[in-house]
Structure formats: C-alpha cells, structure tokens
C-alpha cells in the first residue's frame, strides 16, 4: 500500500454556494427527514431534540470547522490528513473515519432503497393513503419481503455511483445546487398542512415541551450520536469535501451555514412528521419506518395529494442521494489517494462491496431478522456502531489531532480567507480540546451505566 500523500490533482468546488449546499446535503440528507423524527420518537421527543441542538452548536460546529480545515490543509481525506498532519501514529484514526463512513452507507443505502420504492409507488398513484391504519403493515410487508428491498437498494446505490463517477463539479455540485433548495420549499408546504390537522398540537408538545421523566443516558448518547451523524462529522466525508476547497473560502463562516441548515432541516423534519403522527394516532416510537408510515396519510388529506406525493418522494430520494454521494465520494477518494486506483476502479470496488453489505442490512427486516450480533440485526448494528462508536471516536481524533497535535496547521488554515480573529480561535480550540473530549467521554460512560 502506498504511503498517504496529498493528492497532486485535486478537484475544487466551482463556487462557495455549491460547497455549502453539497456539504449541507451531506449533513441534511435523510438524517433530518428519516432519522431525526424516529430518533426523537424513540428517545422522548424534547429530551432528545434539545441536547441534539446543544451538541450540534458547540462540539459539532467546532469539530466540523477543524475537520474542514484539516482536509484543506492536507488536500486529502481522513486517511491522508491524519498521518500527514499528526504523524504516522495517528494514521489509524483516519482509517477509523473512512471505515465509519463506509459502514454508514451499507445501511443508509437500504433506506435510500426505501425511498426508491415509495417514489415508484407515488408515480403509479399509490403515494396517498386515506386509511392510516394500513400504513404500518404495508411498510412492514415491503421491508420484510426480501427481494424487493434488495432491488431498490441496488438501484439507489447505482444512482449514487453514477453521480460520483462524474466527479465533483459536474456531478456532486450540480445536483446539490438545483435540488436541495427544492427540498426545503416542499418541506415547508407539508409542515403547514400537517400543523393544520386536528390533534397536531400534541406532536408540538412532544417535540418542544421538556419532559425530565423521559430523560435517560441512552437518549443523551443518541442525541450526541445524531449530532455527529447529522453533520457527517467524524466519518471522513466532510474532511474529504474540505480537501476540495479553494484557498479563498472562509471555512468558519461557511461551516456555520452548514450547521445552521442541518439544525433547521432536522427541526423542519420533526415538524413535518411528528404532528401528523399524533394527528393520525400513530406511534412516535415506530422506529426506522416512521416517515414512510406517516407521510402517505398526510398526502391523503391534501388536494392533489398524489402530485405532492410524487414531488415529496422525488425530493426525499434526492436528499438521500446527496448524503450517500458524500460518503461514497469519501471512500472512493480514499482508494484514489492511498491505493492509487483510478476513479472508475474505485467506484466499482466500493459500490460492489457496499452492495453486498447492504443486502445483509436489507434482509435484517425479513429472512435474517433472527440473526443478531450483540442483540442487534445487521441494520441496527451498523447504525449503532457508526453513530455511537465510530463517529464519537473519529471526533475524539479530530479534537486531539486538529486541536492539539496539528493545531498550528489548522490555525493557519482557518486564518486564510477568514475573519475569525484571535478570540475566536482561542474559543474554538477550547471547545475542541477541552469541552469535546469531556462531553464525548461523559455521555458515553453515562449511557453504558458506568455512573
């Protein structure tokens, strides 16, 4: 294997807005629309959401700034940046980040396949349902059917690979610029309709009214894990995006926009799903299928509901695609930088192996439902391991290498094209090297019952 070196030929974002929207697409994706509502539903609503916002605005923002700076400084992804900036003894952290992102896509592409299925159903006129009681059973029947989820997973992964094959400017940036704004507009329309449903106010209470009785260490760990997941921080993909940045980009300012969009999209996702859940008498702790058992009922109450269903599932597919693109791009660029494969070879190798792992995740709702490791099926195992172990470990690595070992390099990178100032740099470093490790360790210890 070749020694990690900065890539000599590196793509560059053609515009700042393209970078922000692509990075926000990585952060937003299905995290806001799919994962946030069901995570909030299974972790007490507000006792999950409020810590998530706190973690995102503090350690999430600081670490993402550090990650972007390391990527641009090294002109490479995590596997290149960690050993190049921190020395060989920290190189393993880069591999952890790459592996984390890789395994995220193994189960994430299955959810993307669900989007493909529901988008197809909407196009043939089955996107709006007037009887909510049938929705949960319909989703369960599809998810556990075996063959169909695998086909949809393969279709989604193929679409992701096609965009990544086109490269940064012609593929990733162009897709993000056009379709991410459309997603936000459609979300706002659906929120307005959902809030007008009888009983929707109970969903608002669930999301925003603090309920200390529902507070648990596990909910706190999940909130921190989702903060990292929603920003894609600690998984290597954002560091890879940072490596495509031009020298004139203000990293702190641009990253703040990414964090703002990630938080707003998660809140909008909660507002879009949770009021409808309570309005239709559905259970907020329905798990990963919550979005897919809720939105068809909303469309059933809308004039031109079938048309809205088509538009929503197209945008949901795009949201999933923008996140998947960033993760696959990170894995592909790792093979290009470290193993010196061509982009085409890297895309084929990565997507093929992910396709196999995704099959295991898809079957964990059906034929492999009884196959568990540490009490979890393949889907839940990959989800838990990446969000609650891999990303926190990657973030600890960012705090140590970015905030301590290679701080001089990070500091110089942040001062380039930025007005962050001495005070801002000091505050950022304090969060990175003091608050972040303390919070990550304490929350993890609390969740596993050490105190």
VENPEWO-V495980 format. One record per backbone hydrogen bond with DSSP energy under -0.5 kcal/mol. NH is the residue of the N-H (numbers start at 1). CO is the residue of the C=O. E is the energy in kcal/mol with one decimal. If there is no record, write none. Layout:
BEGIN
nh: [NH/NH]
co: [CO/CO]
e: [E/E]
END
This chain:
BEGIN
nh: [2/7/10/13/19/20/21/22/23/24/25/26/27/28/29/31/32/33/34/35/36/38/39/40/41/42/43/43/45/46/46/47/48/49/50/52/53/54/55/56/57/58/60/61/62/63/64/65/66/67/68/69/70/71/72/73/74/75/76/80/81/82/84/85/86/86/87/90/91/93/94/94/95/96/97/98/99/100/101/101/102/103/104/105/106/107/107/108/109/110/111/112/113/114/115/116/117/118/119/120/121/122/123/124/125/126/129/132/134/135/136/138/139/140/141/142/143/144/145/147/150/151/152/153/154/155/156/157/158/159/160/161/162/163/164/165/166/166/167/171/172/173/174/175/176/177/178/179/180/182/183/184/185/186/187/188/189/190/191/192/193/194/195/196/196/197/200/202/203/204/205/206/207/208/209/210/214/215/220/221/222/223/224/225/226/227/228/229/230/231/232/232/233/235/238/240/241/242/243/244/245/249/251/254/255/256/257/258/259/260/261/262/263/264/265/266/267/268/269/270/271/272/273/274/277/278/279/280/281/282/286/290/293/293/294/294/295/297/298/299/300/301/301/302/305/308/309/310/311/312/313/314/315/316/317/318/319/320/321/322/323/324/325/326/327/328/329/330/331/332/333/334/335/336/337/338/339/339/341/346/347/348/349/350/351/352/353/354/355/356/357/358/359/360/361/362/363/364/364/365/366/368/369/371/372/373/376/381/382/383/384/385/386/387/388/389/390/391/393/394/395/396/397/398/399/400/401/402/402/403/403/404/405/406/407/410/411/412/413/414/415/416/416/417/418/424/425/426/427/428/429/430/431/432/433/434/435/436/438/439/440/441/442/443/444/445/446/447/448/449/450/451]
co: [338/75/8/244/15/16/17/18/19/20/21/22/23/24/25/28/28/29/30/30/31/34/35/36/37/38/39/40/40/44/206/44/45/45/46/48/49/50/51/52/53/54/55/56/58/59/60/61/62/63/64/65/66/67/68/69/70/71/71/77/77/78/80/81/81/82/83/87/88/90/90/91/91/92/93/94/95/96/97/235/98/99/100/101/102/103/104/104/105/107/107/108/109/110/111/112/113/114/115/116/117/118/119/120/122/121/296/130/131/132/132/134/135/136/137/138/139/140/142/145/146/147/148/149/150/151/152/153/154/155/156/157/158/159/160/161/162/163/164/167/167/168/169/171/172/173/174/175/176/178/179/180/181/182/183/184/185/186/187/188/189/190/191/192/193/194/197/199/200/200/201/202/203/204/205/208/211/212/216/217/218/219/220/221/222/223/224/225/226/227/228/229/228/232/232/236/237/238/239/241/242/246/249/250/251/252/253/254/255/256/257/258/259/260/261/262/263/264/265/266/267/268/269/270/273/274/275/276/278/277/283/287/289/290/290/291/291/294/294/295/296/297/298/299/302/304/305/306/307/308/309/310/311/312/313/314/315/316/317/318/319/320/321/322/323/324/325/326/327/328/329/330/331/332/333/334/334/335/335/342/343/344/345/346/347/348/349/350/351/352/353/354/355/356/357/358/359/360/361/362/363/363/366/368/370/376/373/377/378/379/380/381/382/383/384/385/385/386/389/390/391/392/393/394/395/396/397/397/398/398/399/400/400/401/404/406/407/408/409/410/411/412/413/415/415/420/421/422/423/424/425/426/427/428/429/430/430/431/434/435/436/437/438/439/440/441/442/443/444/446/445/445]
e: [-0.9/-1.4/-0.6/-1.9/-1.7/-2.6/-2.6/-2.2/-2.7/-2.9/-2.3/-1.9/-2.2/-4.3/-0.7/-0.9/-1.6/-0.8/-2.8/-2.1/-3.0/-1.0/-2.6/-2.8/-2.3/-1.8/-0.8/-0.5/-3.3/-0.7/-1.6/-1.3/-1.5/-2.4/-2.3/-1.8/-2.3/-2.1/-3.0/-2.3/-2.3/-1.2/-2.9/-1.3/-2.4/-2.4/-2.0/-2.3/-2.2/-2.5/-2.6/-2.3/-2.4/-2.2/-2.4/-2.4/-2.4/-1.3/-1.3/-0.9/-3.2/-2.1/-1.8/-2.9/-0.5/-2.2/-1.1/-1.8/-1.7/-1.2/-0.7/-0.6/-1.4/-2.1/-2.2/-2.3/-2.7/-2.6/-2.3/-0.6/-2.2/-2.5/-1.9/-1.8/-0.9/-1.0/-0.7/-2.7/-2.0/-0.6/-1.3/-2.4/-1.7/-1.6/-1.8/-1.9/-2.3/-2.6/-2.4/-2.3/-2.3/-2.1/-2.0/-1.2/-1.5/-3.2/-2.5/-0.7/-1.7/-1.5/-0.6/-2.0/-2.5/-2.4/-2.4/-2.0/-3.1/-1.8/-1.6/-1.3/-1.1/-2.2/-2.3/-2.4/-2.5/-2.1/-2.4/-2.4/-2.1/-2.0/-2.3/-2.4/-2.0/-1.8/-2.2/-2.2/-0.8/-0.9/-1.3/-0.6/-1.8/-3.0/-0.9/-1.9/-2.0/-2.2/-1.2/-2.0/-1.6/-0.6/-1.6/-1.6/-1.9/-2.1/-2.2/-2.0/-1.7/-2.2/-2.2/-2.1/-1.7/-2.5/-2.7/-0.8/-0.6/-1.3/-1.9/-1.2/-1.2/-1.1/-2.3/-2.2/-1.8/-2.6/-2.3/-0.6/-1.9/-1.3/-1.7/-2.3/-2.6/-2.2/-2.2/-2.9/-2.6/-1.9/-1.9/-2.5/-3.7/-1.2/-0.9/-0.6/-1.7/-0.9/-0.8/-1.8/-2.0/-2.4/-1.3/-1.4/-1.6/-1.2/-1.0/-2.5/-2.8/-2.0/-1.6/-1.7/-2.5/-2.5/-2.6/-2.1/-2.5/-2.7/-2.3/-1.8/-2.5/-2.8/-2.5/-2.5/-2.6/-2.0/-1.8/-2.4/-2.0/-2.0/-2.3/-2.0/-1.0/-2.8/-1.0/-2.2/-1.3/-0.7/-0.7/-0.8/-2.1/-1.0/-1.2/-2.4/-1.5/-0.6/-1.3/-1.1/-1.2/-2.1/-2.4/-2.0/-2.3/-2.9/-2.6/-2.0/-2.2/-2.8/-2.1/-2.1/-2.8/-2.4/-2.3/-2.6/-1.4/-2.4/-2.8/-1.4/-1.8/-2.8/-2.8/-1.5/-2.0/-2.9/-2.9/-1.7/-1.6/-1.8/-3.2/-2.7/-0.7/-0.5/-1.9/-2.5/-2.6/-2.2/-2.5/-2.6/-2.5/-1.9/-1.7/-2.3/-1.8/-1.5/-2.1/-2.7/-1.3/-1.2/-1.7/-2.8/-2.4/-0.6/-0.7/-1.0/-1.5/-2.8/-2.1/-1.5/-0.7/-3.0/-1.4/-2.7/-2.5/-2.2/-2.8/-2.7/-2.0/-2.3/-2.5/-0.8/-3.3/-2.7/-2.2/-2.5/-2.7/-2.2/-1.9/-1.9/-2.3/-2.4/-2.9/-0.5/-1.5/-0.9/-0.8/-1.2/-2.3/-3.5/-1.0/-2.3/-3.5/-2.1/-2.0/-2.4/-1.8/-0.7/-0.6/-0.6/-0.8/-0.7/-2.1/-2.3/-2.6/-2.5/-2.4/-2.2/-2.0/-2.3/-3.0/-2.0/-1.6/-3.1/-1.6/-2.9/-2.6/-2.4/-2.8/-2.6/-1.8/-2.6/-2.6/-2.2/-1.8/-1.0/-2.6/-0.5]
END
